[in-house]
């Protein structure tokens, strides 16, 4: 290994001891918030990460620790003593994954229904995070200083389909920015009761916790957060004048908790099999089709995810076919008499 003097000017690494980064801020940075100036000079570290390093006394100028992230930057040579990633609290679990894409920065998974995204009270094992800790192993560079995958968006436990997860801080920042600016293609397929009218449109509401049931989300007249879903009726099943069920394509502009499920239910077309937002039983032939298909969850699938790679800039797009339970249900619905 090269000695510290022989190493790159801004990076010296000692195995097992983390990294010592050196960065020079020029006079042009004078007066800028210190955490902002350092984050701009070190794009793979977030401002939050730099703030945490400063609070721990790991950022210095001329050997003097700097702990006030809001202080104004001064020209000079700064050192950041970055510890190795802390062990993640969730335990790695060797759970098979369907990997659609993986590189040093991120990984794209076709998540099965029944798998939660991350551990939560009462659901500490068998999650996507547990599986990724085992799958990615030492390739996790650490997000926020912790050796863990960076969850930038979520799909419900019982919703299947494509999700992207960051493996590095810079990928986490880049993906978060893409989702925040809605510069992501997210297309879902839902099998629903009845058929929405009009056949295509945009549902724009505010969504927040239901005032009647804190475990549910609801469309609110005030409060909550703006939620926008674009939908298109793709196919109906049963009588043409009064469909028993239909296939609806939804594209997300925002990504609120249970957004598609709440929005479709607000149109009187809840996802088939949805135990929370079902709002009444489907017709007897549809109930029979659900039972025979073995569908035990909401019929919602994240079919398409497209975005520009946050590091390389490459345009990426991933598709996932309907899983077996939804494909079986759709075939049975298609056989309903017209």
C-alpha positions, 0 to 999 in steps of 0.5 A, spaced: 500 500 500 502 506 498 504 511 504 500 517 506 505 521 502 504 517 496 497 517 496 492 521 492 492 528 494 485 528 497 484 520 499 488 516 503 486 509 505 488 505 511 485 498 511 480 497 517 481 504 519 476 508 514 479 514 510 482 520 511 480 525 506 484 532 504 480 537 500 482 544 499 477 550 499 479 556 495 478 563 497 471 563 492 468 559 497 469 564 503 462 566 506 459 559 504 456 555 509 461 550 511 457 543 510 455 546 503 462 548 501 465 541 503 459 537 500 460 541 493 467 539 493 466 532 495 459 530 491 459 522 494 458 525 501 451 528 503 451 534 507 447 530 512 453 525 512 458 531 513 454 534 518 455 528 522 462 527 521 463 534 524 459 533 530 463 527 531 469 532 531 472 528 524 473 535 520 479 539 521 482 545 518 490 546 520 489 540 525 483 544 529 476 540 529 470 544 526 464 542 529 459 548 527 456 545 520 453 552 519 459 556 520 462 560 514 467 556 510 474 559 510 480 558 504 485 552 506 486 545 507 481 541 510 481 533 513 475 529 514 477 523 518 471 518 515 470 511 519 469 505 516 461 503 515 458 501 522 455 494 522 448 494 520 442 493 525 438 488 520 442 481 519 444 479 513 439 473 510 440 468 504 434 470 501 433 468 493 432 475 489 431 476 482 436 481 480 434 485 474 441 489 474 447 491 479 453 495 478 457 498 484 452 504 485 445 500 485 441 494 484 434 493 481 430 487 484 424 484 482 420 484 489 415 478 490 409 480 493 409 478 501 416 481 502 417 488 506 422 493 504 425 494 510 425 491 517 420 494 522 417 493 529 414 486 528 417 485 521 424 484 523 426 478 518 425 476 511 425 483 508 429 486 502 434 489 506 435 483 510 436 479 503 440 485 500 445 485 506 447 478 504 447 479 497 451 485 496 456 483 502 462 488 502 460 491 495 455 496 500 460 502 500 455 505 506 449 510 505 450 515 511 456 512 514 452 505 515 453 499 511 446 498 509 442 499 502 439 505 501 432 505 500 429 511 496 422 509 494 418 503 497 412 499 494 407 495 499 409 489 502 404 485 498 405 489 492 410 486 487 415 489 482 421 493 480 425 497 485 431 500 485 436 500 491 442 505 492 449 501 494 453 508 495 452 515 498 452 518 491 447 513 488 443 514 494 443 522 493 442 522 485 436 517 486 433 521 491 434 527 487 430 524 481 424 521 485 424 528 488 423 531 481 419 526 479 424 524 473 422 517 474 418 512 470 414 508 474 408 504 471 403 499 475 398 494 473 392 494 477 386 489 476 380 492 479 373 492 481 369 495 475 372 500 471 374 507 472 370 513 468 372 516 464 377 511 461 383 515 462 385 521 466 389 524 472 387 523 479 390 529 483 388 529 491 391 530 498 393 524 501 394 523 509 392 519 515 385 517 515 382 521 521 377 515 522 383 509 522 390 511 523 392 505 520 389 507 513 391 513 508 385 517 505 383 522 500 383 529 505 380 535 503 386 539 507 392 537 510 396 531 507 400 531 501 399 532 494 398 526 490 398 525 483 396 519 479 395 518 471 391 512 469 388 509 463 383 503 462 387 498 458 381 492 458 375 490 461 372 483 463 365 481 463 359 485 460 361 491 456 356 495 459 357 494 466 364 491 467 365 486 473 373 488 473 378 491 469 386 492 468 388 499 469 395 502 468 397 507 473 403 512 472 405 515 478 407 523 478 408 522 486 409 517 491 405 517 497 404 511 501 398 507 498 397 512 493 395 508 487 390 503 492 387 509 495 386 513 488 383 507 485 378 506 491 376 513 491 374 512 483 370 506 486 375 501 483 379 498 488 384 493 487 382 486 487 384 482 493 385 489 497 384 487 504 384 495 506 381 499 501 377 494 498 370 497 500 365 492 499 365 485 495 366 484 488 361 480 484 361 473 485 364 471 479 370 475 480 370 473 487 371 465 485 376 467 480 380 470 485 379 464 490 381 459 484 387 464 482 390 463 489 390 471 490 391 473 497 393 480 496 392 486 492 392 485 485 397 491 484 404 490 480 410 495 479 411 493 472 416 498 469 421 503 472 425 507 468 431 512 470 437 515 468 443 512 472 445 517 477 452 516 476 454 514 469 448 518 466 446 512 462 438 511 461 435 505 464 429 501 463 426 495 467 420 491 466 417 485 470 411 481 467 405 479 471 407 474 477 403 468 477 397 469 481 395 476 478 397 472 471 392 467 473 387 471 475 387 475 469 386 469 465 380 467 469 377 474 468 378 474 461 374 468 461 368 471 464 362 471 460 360 478 456 
